[in-house]
Amino acid sequence: MDTRGGPARAGGESRGPPPGSNDFGCRPSASHPNPVVLAHGLGANQTVNWQTFGPLLKNNGYCVFSLTYGLPGKPLPVYQPGGLLPMEQSAKELSAFVDKVLGATGASKVDILGHSEGTLMPSHYVKFLGGASKVDKYVSLTPLWDGTTLVGASHLYALAVALGLSPGFNGILDPVCGSCRQFLRGSEFLTNLRAGNGVFQPGVTYTNILTRYDEAVIPYTSGLGKGKNVKNIVLQDGCLLDLAEHAGVAADRNAAGHVLNALDPAHAKPVPCVPATPIGS
């Protein structure tokens, strides 16, 4: 199991796929029959988010695909932040992309690896847009199934709703970031996601990978899930030397080991404890 992947960096081309990703001539092997689709976080894009995991998965024999979703307008010339549209819209983009991947590779299902918003947005696709029949394993880095209370924003928004001020609040925020208020604990998006049979859909295997040092998902335990098809991993439970914070998990070698095990549980290997700084290994 090679957990080294490629160099993690925050630069590079503003819109291109990360190394190892989007080879539509790739044909899945018998040992790794599911292509892996990468879903980035809020304000990131496929380029910056997956400099580690794109080459990591390619080096370990997977067909890897990524997209930048949720763009509110024409692409910017320098850095292109993604994930800014309402997640329901981005989920439709993901649905079309998964169909493209399945058509190109001949696979019957994909696995999803998401980070931050890329853990929540695909859940709408899986639950409401028919994705449950097309997704096998769903691996989440720094998920927030119960939202975040970052800087008290969820409480402020709840107060605005109670006072009838939410239309004004939404009118200011939504044109800039239509997904932002959907992350807040108690949001309509999360309420709908958790209703009925809940977030975690039958037939899909979920792995949640959390860090206690998450400064964006507050509390970090928002990323814990319940169910027979759900496994939770807190990085520091297996490695006290791992100080990775929210963004750093996307470049973390300990997380990489857990991701590879989640995608191929039949050949899971012990994950060594590699010291990691807050920004990753």
C-alpha positions in Angstrom: 0.0 0.0 0.0 1.6 3.2 -1.2 0.3 6.1 0.8 2.8 8.7 -0.5 0.8 9.8 -3.5 2.1 13.0 -5.1 3.1 16.4 -3.8 0.5 18.3 -1.9 0.4 21.9 -3.0 -2.0 24.9 -3.2 -0.9 26.2 -6.5 -0.9 24.7 -10.0 -3.3 25.2 -12.8 -6.5 26.9 -11.8 -8.9 24.5 -13.4 -7.1 21.3 -14.6 -7.5 17.9 -13.1 -4.9 16.8 -10.6 -2.1 14.4 -11.5 -3.5 10.9 -12.2 -7.1 12.0 -12.7 -9.5 12.1 -15.7 -8.0 9.5 -18.0 -11.2 8.6 -19.7 -9.3 5.8 -21.5 -8.7 4.0 -18.1 -10.3 0.7 -17.7 -10.9 -0.6 -14.1 -9.0 -3.7 -13.1 -10.5 -6.8 -11.6 -8.9 -5.9 -8.3 -10.3 -2.3 -8.4 -13.5 -2.5 -10.5 -14.9 0.8 -9.3 -13.6 4.1 -10.6 -13.1 6.7 -7.8 -14.8 10.1 -8.2 -13.2 12.9 -6.2 -15.4 15.7 -4.8 -13.6 18.8 -3.5 -14.5 21.2 -0.7 -16.0 24.6 -0.5 -13.8 27.3 -2.2 -11.4 24.7 -3.5 -11.4 23.0 -6.9 -10.3 19.6 -8.3 -6.8 21.0 -8.9 -5.8 22.2 -5.4 -7.9 19.7 -3.4 -6.5 16.5 -4.8 -2.8 16.9 -5.4 -2.2 14.1 -2.9 -5.1 11.7 -3.5 -5.2 11.9 -7.3 -1.8 10.4 -7.8 -2.1 8.3 -4.7 -5.1 6.4 -6.0 -3.7 6.2 -9.5 -0.4 4.8 -8.2 -2.5 2.2 -6.3 -4.2 1.0 -9.5 -7.5 2.9 -9.5 -9.1 4.8 -12.3 -9.5 8.2 -10.8 -11.8 11.1 -11.9 -12.5 14.5 -10.6 -14.5 17.6 -11.3 -14.8 21.2 -10.3 -18.5 21.8 -9.5 -20.6 24.7 -8.3 -19.2 27.5 -10.4 -21.5 30.6 -10.2 -20.4 32.1 -13.5 -17.8 32.1 -16.1 -14.4 30.6 -15.1 -12.0 33.0 -13.6 -8.6 33.5 -15.2 -6.4 32.8 -12.2 -7.8 30.8 -9.3 -11.2 29.2 -9.7 -13.1 28.5 -6.4 -15.8 25.9 -6.6 -18.7 24.6 -4.5 -20.4 28.0 -4.4 -23.8 27.1 -5.9 -26.6 25.5 -3.8 -25.6 21.8 -3.2 -28.8 20.6 -5.0 -27.5 22.2 -8.2 -24.0 20.8 -7.7 -25.4 17.3 -7.1 -27.0 17.4 -10.6 -23.5 18.2 -12.0 -22.1 15.3 -10.1 -24.9 13.0 -11.4 -24.0 13.9 -15.0 -20.3 13.4 -14.3 -20.8 10.0 -12.7 -22.9 8.9 -15.7 -20.0 10.0 -18.0 -17.5 8.1 -15.9 -19.6 4.9 -15.9 -20.2 5.2 -19.7 -16.5 5.7 -20.4 -15.2 3.0 -18.1 -17.9 0.4 -18.5 -18.2 0.1 -14.7 -21.5 -0.5 -13.0 -20.7 1.6 -9.9 -18.3 4.2 -8.7 -16.7 4.9 -5.3 -16.8 8.5 -4.0 -14.0 10.2 -2.1 -15.1 13.6 -0.8 -13.6 16.3 1.4 -15.6 18.9 3.4 -18.5 20.1 1.1 -17.5 17.1 -1.1 -18.8 14.9 1.7 -22.2 16.5 2.0 -23.0 17.4 -1.6 -22.8 13.9 -3.0 -25.2 12.7 -0.3 -27.9 14.7 -2.0 -27.1 12.9 -5.2 -27.1 9.5 -3.5 -30.4 10.0 -1.6 -32.5 12.1 -4.0 -31.1 11.7 -7.5 -30.7 8.0 -7.9 -27.1 7.8 -6.9 -27.6 5.0 -4.4 -27.7 2.5 -7.3 -24.5 3.9 -8.8 -22.3 4.3 -5.7 -20.6 1.5 -3.8 -18.2 3.0 -1.3 -18.6 6.5 0.0 -15.5 7.8 1.8 -15.6 11.2 3.5 -12.7 13.4 4.8 -13.8 15.8 7.5 -17.5 15.3 7.0 -20.2 17.3 8.7 -23.4 15.3 8.6 -24.9 17.4 11.4 -23.5 20.7 10.1 -21.2 23.2 11.8 -21.6 25.9 14.4 -18.5 27.7 13.2 -18.2 31.1 15.0 -21.8 30.7 16.2 -23.1 31.2 12.7 -25.8 28.5 13.0 -27.2 30.2 16.1 -27.2 33.6 14.5 -29.0 32.2 11.5 -31.6 30.4 13.7 -32.2 33.7 15.4 -32.6 35.5 12.1 -35.2 32.9 11.0 -37.1 33.3 14.3 -37.2 37.1 13.8 -38.3 36.8 10.2 -35.0 38.2 9.0 -33.8 35.2 7.0 -34.9 36.6 3.5 -32.6 39.5 3.9 -29.8 37.4 5.2 -30.2 34.9 2.3 -30.4 37.8 -0.2 -27.0 39.0 0.8 -25.3 35.6 1.2 -26.8 33.5 -1.6 -25.6 35.4 -4.6 -22.0 35.1 -3.3 -22.2 31.6 -1.9 -25.4 29.7 -2.4 -24.1 26.6 -0.4 -22.7 28.5 2.6 -25.8 28.6 4.8 -26.5 24.9 3.9 -23.6 23.9 6.1 -25.1 25.4 9.2 -26.5 23.1 11.8 -30.3 23.0 11.5 -30.3 24.2 7.8 -33.1 23.2 5.5 -30.6 21.2 3.4 -29.4 19.2 6.4 -32.9 18.7 7.7 -34.1 17.3 4.4 -31.0 15.1 4.2 -31.5 13.7 7.7 -35.3 13.1 7.2 -36.9 9.8 6.4 -34.4 7.0 6.2 -31.6 9.4 7.1 -28.3 10.3 5.5 -26.8 6.8 5.0 -28.5 4.9 2.3 -28.8 1.1 2.2 -26.5 -0.6 -0.3 -23.8 2.1 0.1 -20.8 1.6 2.5 -19.7 4.7 4.3 -16.4 5.6 5.9 -16.0 8.8 7.8 -12.5 10.1 8.5 -12.4 12.9 11.1 -9.8 15.0 12.9 -10.1 16.4 16.4 -8.3 19.5 15.2 -11.0 20.5 12.7 -11.4 24.2 12.9 -14.1 24.4 10.3 -16.4 21.5 11.4 -17.4 22.5 14.9 -17.8 20.2 16.7 -15.7 17.7 14.8 -18.1 15.0 16.0 -20.6 16.3 13.5 -18.9 14.0 11.1 -19.8 10.8 13.0 -22.4 8.6 11.6 -24.5 5.7 12.8 -25.6 2.5 11.0 -24.5 -1.0 10.1 -23.0 0.3 6.9 -21.1 3.2 8.5 -17.6 3.2 9.9 -16.1 6.2 11.8 -12.4 6.9 12.1 -10.9 9.7 14.2 -7.3 10.1 13.1 -6.0 10.8 16.5 -7.5 7.6 18.0 -4.8 5.8 16.0 -2.1 8.4 15.9 -1.7 11.1 18.6 1.1 12.6 16.5 -1.3 13.6 13.7 -2.2 17.3 14.1 -3.9 17.7 10.7 -6.6 20.3 10.7 -9.6 20.6 8.2 -7.7 21.3 5.0 -4.6 19.3 6.1 -6.5 16.0 6.1 -6.5 16.2 2.2 -2.7 15.9 2.4 -2.4 13.5 5.3 -0.6 10.2 5.0 -2.5 8.6 7.9 -5.8 9.6 6.3 -4.4 8.1 3.0 -3.9 4.7 4.6 -7.5 4.7 5.9 -8.8 5.8 2.5 -7.0 2.9 0.8 -8.4 0.5 3.3 -11.9 1.8 2.9 -11.8 1.4 -0.8 -10.3 -2.1 -0.7 -11.4 -3.5 2.7 -10.6 -7.1 1.6 -6.9 -6.2 1.5 -6.8 -3.7 4.4 -3.4 -3.1 5.9 -2.4 -1.6 9.3 -2.1 2.2 9.0 1.2 3.3 10.5 1.3 6.5 12.6 3.1 9.2 10.6 3.6 12.5 12.4 1.7 15.3 10.6 1.6 19.1 11.0 -1.7 20.9 11.0 -1.4 21.4 7.2 -0.8 17.7 6.6 2.1 15.3 6.2 
